[in-house]
Amino acid sequence: MVTLSNIEQAYRTLKPVVHKTPLLSSRTFNTITGNHIHFKAENFQRVGAFKFRGAYNKIASLTEEEKKHGVIAHSSGNHGQGVALASKIFGIKSVIVMPHNSVKSKVEATKGYGAEVVFCGLSTDDRERTTSELIDKYGYTLIHPYNDEKLIAGQGTVALEIFSDLKDLDYLFVPIGGGGLISGCAIAAKDLSPHTKVIGVETEGANDCFQSFRTKTLVKLQSANTIADGMRTLSVGSLNFEIILKYVDDVITISDDDIYPMMKFFLERMKVLVEPTGAVAPAVVMKNVLELKGKKICAVISGGNVDPALLKQLL
């Protein structure tokens, strides 16, 4: 299993290429919630999301033979962009398998980083099937979006930065898609600050981890219906689930309707653009689902790549 040492090694690998993203705060938000809140702004990371961290760390670990054959990933957007940029830095070929309804701006950004984009059906199963076929045909190395130790270690550097800047943190709220981010963050948190409660957050329409956490059995949804496109995975990874059960204190959910006010607050009051998935953990804090008072809290903004059409709808 991934350890703090692995995460620290990943940070040494990443330090020359990643942004150390800021912690944001708002007096108005603190007053509204009755807590002392920080937001870890991974929307300011390269490619606009935390995904670059894990993708780069994984690709950095490949052999020269693997790099020569190129890499492949399946993604609705942010992971694909992370893999594309990391591949460009290493000078290797990348292929990204994306659902045909992916946000146009994310598709264009992925292509802009030099990746070849191959479209597939809408489900996670469609993505995995198309990816597997291309691996069999061309010998690409898979850069999995979440179920990989090197990737998890890379994502865990988010928490490493948080705890280098924040002491005596009571709660850390982290969004859950496939589980890579919360896996790495929970490992780092429980080693660096054992008293900090790590809370995973999903939307109600994509609550596979919420169900899995309560039943202690890996649940796979038939479909996921949410505006948070980064949460449309039907199940967390098996490796991620093992880590979540060991290190995460609770998994809770929020409705899509509660995401919009958080995105609006970020935009109007803090002048920050956050995508729906990135607003999920902060939205739980805004609604104060756990009824906390006087606590020191950090919520991770996982990304800022908003579909322009959705932004127009929000405004």
C-alpha positions as CSV (number, residue, x, y, z in Angstrom):
1,M,0.0,0.0,0.0
2,V,1.1,3.6,-0.6
3,T,2.9,5.2,2.3
4,L,3.8,8.8,3.3
5,S,7.4,8.0,2.1
6,N,6.0,7.3,-1.4
7,I,4.1,10.6,-1.3
8,E,7.2,12.5,-0.2
9,Q,9.2,10.9,-3.0
10,A,6.4,11.9,-5.5
11,Y,6.7,15.4,-4.3
12,R,10.4,15.5,-4.9
13,T,9.7,14.2,-8.5
14,L,6.9,16.8,-9.0
15,K,8.4,19.9,-7.3
16,P,10.2,21.2,-10.5
17,V,7.1,21.0,-12.6
18,V,3.9,21.5,-10.4
19,H,2.5,24.7,-8.9
20,K,2.4,24.8,-5.1
21,T,-1.3,25.9,-5.1
22,P,-2.5,28.5,-2.7
23,L,-4.9,28.2,0.2
24,L,-7.8,30.6,-0.2
25,S,-10.1,32.0,2.5
26,S,-13.1,34.3,2.9
27,R,-14.2,36.2,6.0
28,T,-17.7,36.2,4.6
29,F,-17.7,32.4,4.1
30,N,-16.3,32.0,7.7
31,T,-19.2,34.1,9.0
32,I,-21.8,32.2,7.0
33,T,-20.6,28.8,8.2
34,G,-19.3,29.6,11.7
35,N,-16.0,27.9,11.0
36,H,-12.5,28.9,10.0
37,I,-12.3,27.6,6.3
38,H,-9.4,27.2,3.9
39,F,-9.8,26.1,0.3
40,K,-6.9,24.2,-1.4
41,A,-7.1,25.8,-4.9
42,E,-6.1,23.0,-7.3
43,N,-8.0,24.9,-9.9
44,F,-4.7,26.9,-10.1
45,Q,-2.7,23.8,-10.9
46,R,-1.3,23.1,-14.3
47,V,-4.1,22.0,-16.7
48,G,-6.5,23.5,-14.1
49,A,-6.8,20.5,-11.9
50,F,-5.0,18.2,-9.4
51,K,-4.8,15.5,-12.0
52,F,-1.5,16.7,-13.4
53,R,0.3,15.6,-10.2
54,G,-0.6,11.9,-10.4
55,A,-0.2,11.7,-14.2
56,Y,3.3,13.2,-14.1
57,N,4.4,11.0,-11.2
58,K,3.2,7.8,-13.0
59,I,4.8,8.7,-16.3
60,A,8.0,9.7,-14.6
61,S,8.2,6.1,-13.3
62,L,7.9,4.4,-16.7
63,T,10.8,2.6,-18.3
64,E,12.4,3.9,-21.5
65,E,10.8,1.0,-23.4
66,E,7.4,1.9,-22.1
67,K,7.9,5.6,-22.9
68,K,8.9,4.6,-26.5
69,H,5.6,2.9,-27.1
70,G,3.6,5.8,-25.7
71,V,0.8,6.0,-23.1
72,I,-3.0,5.9,-23.1
73,A,-5.6,7.0,-20.6
74,H,-9.4,7.2,-20.4
75,S,-10.9,10.4,-19.1
76,S,-13.8,12.8,-19.2
77,G,-11.3,15.7,-19.3
78,N,-9.0,16.6,-16.4
79,H,-7.0,13.3,-16.2
80,G,-6.7,13.4,-20.0
81,Q,-5.2,16.9,-19.9
82,G,-2.8,15.9,-17.1
83,V,-1.6,12.9,-19.1
84,A,-1.3,14.9,-22.3
85,L,0.8,17.6,-20.6
86,A,3.0,15.2,-18.7
87,S,3.6,13.2,-22.0
88,K,4.4,16.4,-23.8
89,I,7.0,17.3,-21.1
90,F,8.6,13.8,-21.5
91,G,8.4,14.0,-25.3
92,I,6.3,10.8,-25.7
93,K,3.1,10.0,-27.5
94,S,-0.2,10.1,-25.6
95,V,-3.7,8.8,-26.6
96,I,-6.7,9.9,-24.6
97,V,-10.0,8.0,-24.8
98,M,-12.9,10.3,-24.0
99,P,-16.7,10.0,-24.0
100,H,-18.2,11.5,-27.1
101,N,-20.2,14.0,-24.9
102,S,-17.1,15.4,-23.2
103,V,-17.0,19.1,-22.6
104,K,-15.7,20.7,-25.8
105,S,-13.2,23.0,-24.0
106,K,-11.7,19.9,-22.2
107,V,-11.4,18.0,-25.5
108,E,-9.7,21.0,-27.2
109,A,-7.3,21.5,-24.3
110,T,-6.3,17.9,-24.3
111,K,-5.6,18.1,-28.0
112,G,-3.8,21.4,-27.4
113,Y,-1.3,19.6,-25.1
114,G,-0.5,17.3,-28.0
115,A,-2.6,14.2,-27.3
116,E,-4.5,12.1,-29.9
117,V,-8.2,12.0,-28.8
118,V,-10.3,8.8,-29.5
119,F,-14.0,9.1,-28.7
120,C,-16.0,6.3,-27.1
121,G,-19.4,5.6,-25.5
122,L,-20.6,7.3,-22.3
123,S,-20.0,4.7,-19.6
124,T,-16.8,3.9,-17.7
125,D,-17.1,0.4,-19.2
126,D,-17.1,1.9,-22.7
127,R,-13.9,3.9,-21.9
128,E,-12.2,0.8,-20.5
129,R,-13.1,-1.4,-23.4
130,T,-11.9,1.1,-26.0
131,T,-8.7,1.7,-24.1
132,S,-8.0,-2.1,-23.8
133,E,-8.5,-2.6,-27.5
134,L,-6.0,0.1,-28.3
135,I,-3.5,-1.3,-25.8
136,D,-3.8,-4.7,-27.5
137,K,-3.3,-3.2,-30.9
138,Y,-0.5,-0.7,-30.3
139,G,1.2,-1.7,-27.0
140,Y,0.5,1.6,-25.1
141,T,1.1,1.8,-21.4
142,L,-2.1,2.5,-19.4
143,I,-2.0,5.6,-17.1
144,H,-5.1,4.7,-15.0
145,P,-7.1,7.7,-13.7
146,Y,-7.1,6.5,-10.1
147,N,-6.4,2.8,-9.4
148,D,-2.6,3.0,-9.4
149,E,0.0,3.4,-6.6
150,K,2.2,5.9,-8.4
151,L,-0.8,8.0,-9.3
152,I,-2.2,7.9,-5.8
153,A,1.2,9.0,-4.4
154,G,1.2,11.9,-6.8
155,Q,-2.3,13.0,-5.8
156,G,-1.3,12.7,-2.1
157,T,1.1,15.6,-2.6
158,V,-2.0,17.9,-2.4
159,A,-2.3,17.0,1.3
160,L,1.4,17.2,1.8
161,E,1.2,20.9,0.8
162,I,-1.9,21.5,2.9
163,F,-0.3,20.2,6.1
164,S,3.0,22.1,5.4
165,D,0.9,25.3,5.6
166,L,-1.9,24.4,8.1
167,K,-1.5,23.1,11.6
168,D,-4.1,21.8,14.0
169,L,-6.6,21.1,11.1
170,D,-9.9,19.6,12.4
171,Y,-11.4,18.5,9.1
172,L,-10.2,17.8,5.6
173,F,-13.0,17.5,3.0
174,V,-12.0,15.9,-0.3
175,P,-14.1,15.1,-3.4
176,I,-14.4,11.5,-4.6
177,G,-14.5,10.4,-8.3
178,G,-12.5,7.3,-8.8
179,G,-10.8,7.7,-5.4
180,G,-7.2,8.7,-6.4
181,L,-7.2,12.1,-4.7
182,I,-8.8,11.1,-1.4
183,S,-6.7,7.9,-1.2
184,G,-3.4,9.9,-1.4
185,C,-4.7,12.7,0.8
186,A,-6.0,10.4,3.5
187,I,-2.7,8.6,3.8
188,A,-0.8,11.8,4.1
189,A,-3.3,13.3,6.5
190,K,-3.4,10.4,9.0
191,D,0.4,10.3,9.1
192,L,1.0,14.0,9.4
193,S,-2.1,15.0,11.5
194,P,-3.7,11.9,13.0
195,H,-6.5,13.9,14.8
196,T,-7.7,15.5,11.5
197,K,-11.0,13.9,10.3
198,V,-10.9,13.1,6.6
199,I,-14.3,13.3,4.9
200,G,-15.0,12.2,1.4
201,V,-17.7,13.9,-0.6
202,E,-19.8,12.7,-3.6
203,T,-22.9,13.9,-5.3
204,E,-26.2,12.1,-4.7
205,G,-26.4,11.0,-8.3
206,A,-22.9,9.4,-8.2
207,N,-22.8,7.9,-4.7
208,D,-21.0,4.7,-5.3
209,C,-18.4,5.3,-2.7
210,F,-21.0,6.5,-0.2
211,Q,-22.8,3.1,-0.6
212,S,-19.5,1.2,-0.6
213,F,-18.2,2.8,2.5
214,R,-21.4,2.0,4.5
215,T,-21.7,-1.6,3.3
216,K,-17.9,-2.3,3.3
217,T,-18.4,-3.8,-0.1
218,L,-17.3,-2.3,-3.4
219,V,-20.5,-1.0,-5.1
220,K,-20.7,-0.4,-8.8
221,L,-23.5,1.9,-10.1
222,Q,-25.5,1.1,-13.2
223,S,-25.2,4.8,-14.2
224,A,-24.2,8.2,-12.7
225,N,-26.4,11.3,-13.1
226,T,-24.6,14.5,-11.9
227,I,-23.4,17.8,-13.2
228,A,-20.0,17.0,-11.6
229,D,-18.5,15.2,-14.6
230,G,-15.4,14.2,-12.6
231,M,-17.7,12.0,-10.4
232,R,-19.3,10.0,-13.2
233,T,-17.2,6.9,-12.5
234,L,-19.4,4.0,-11.6
235,S,-17.1,2.7,-8.9
236,V,-14.0,3.7,-7.0
237,G,-10.9,1.6,-7.8
238,S,-10.2,-1.6,-5.7
239,L,-6.9,-0.2,-4.4
240,N,-8.6,3.2,-3.6
241,F,-11.4,1.5,-1.8
242,E,-8.9,-0.5,0.4
243,I,-7.2,2.8,1.4
244,I,-10.5,4.6,1.9
245,L,-11.7,2.0,4.3
246,K,-8.5,2.2,6.3
247,Y,-7.9,5.9,6.5
248,V,-11.1,7.9,5.7
249,D,-13.4,8.8,8.6
250,D,-16.7,9.2,6.6
251,V,-18.1,9.6,3.1
252,I,-21.1,12.0,2.7
253,T,-23.1,13.4,-0.2
254,I,-24.4,16.7,-1.6
255,S,-27.1,17.4,-4.2
256,D,-26.4,18.9,-7.6
257,D,-28.6,21.8,-6.6
258,D,-26.2,22.7,-3.7
259,I,-23.2,22.9,-6.0
260,Y,-24.5,26.0,-7.9
261,P,-24.6,28.3,-4.9
262,M,-21.0,27.3,-4.1
263,M,-19.8,28.0,-7.7
264,K,-21.6,31.3,-7.6
265,F,-20.0,32.3,-4.3
266,F,-16.6,31.5,-5.6
267,L,-17.2,33.5,-8.7
268,E,-18.9,36.5,-7.3
269,R,-17.4,36.9,-3.8
270,M,-13.9,35.4,-4.2
271,K,-13.4,36.0,-8.0
272,V,-12.4,32.4,-8.5
273,L,-13.7,30.0,-11.3
274,V,-14.4,26.5,-10.1
275,E,-15.9,23.6,-12.0
276,P,-18.8,21.6,-10.5
277,T,-16.7,18.7,-9.3
278,G,-14.3,21.2,-7.8
279,A,-17.1,22.8,-5.8
280,V,-18.5,19.6,-4.3
281,A,-16.3,19.4,-1.2
282,P,-16.7,23.2,-0.5
283,A,-20.5,22.9,-1.0
284,V,-20.7,20.4,1.9
285,V,-18.9,23.0,4.1
286,M,-21.1,25.8,2.9
287,K,-24.3,23.8,3.7
288,N,-22.6,22.6,6.9
289,V,-23.9,19.1,6.5
290,L,-22.0,17.9,9.6
291,E,-23.3,20.8,11.7
292,L,-19.8,22.0,12.7
293,K,-19.0,25.1,14.7
294,G,-15.7,26.8,15.4
295,K,-13.7,24.2,13.6
296,K,-10.6,24.7,11.4
297,I,-11.4,23.2,8.0
298,C,-9.8,22.7,4.6
299,A,-11.8,21.7,1.6
300,V,-10.1,20.8,-1.7
301,I,-11.1,22.6,-4.9
302,S,-10.2,19.8,-7.3
303,G,-10.4,21.8,-10.5
304,G,-11.6,24.8,-12.5
305,N,-12.3,23.6,-16.0
306,V,-15.9,24.8,-16.4
307,D,-18.0,24.0,-19.4
308,P,-18.7,27.5,-20.9
309,A,-22.3,26.5,-21.5
310,L,-22.8,25.4,-17.9
311,L,-21.2,28.7,-16.7
312,K,-23.6,30.6,-18.8
313,Q,-26.5,28.6,-17.2
314,L,-25.1,29.4,-13.8
315,L,-24.8,33.1,-14.4
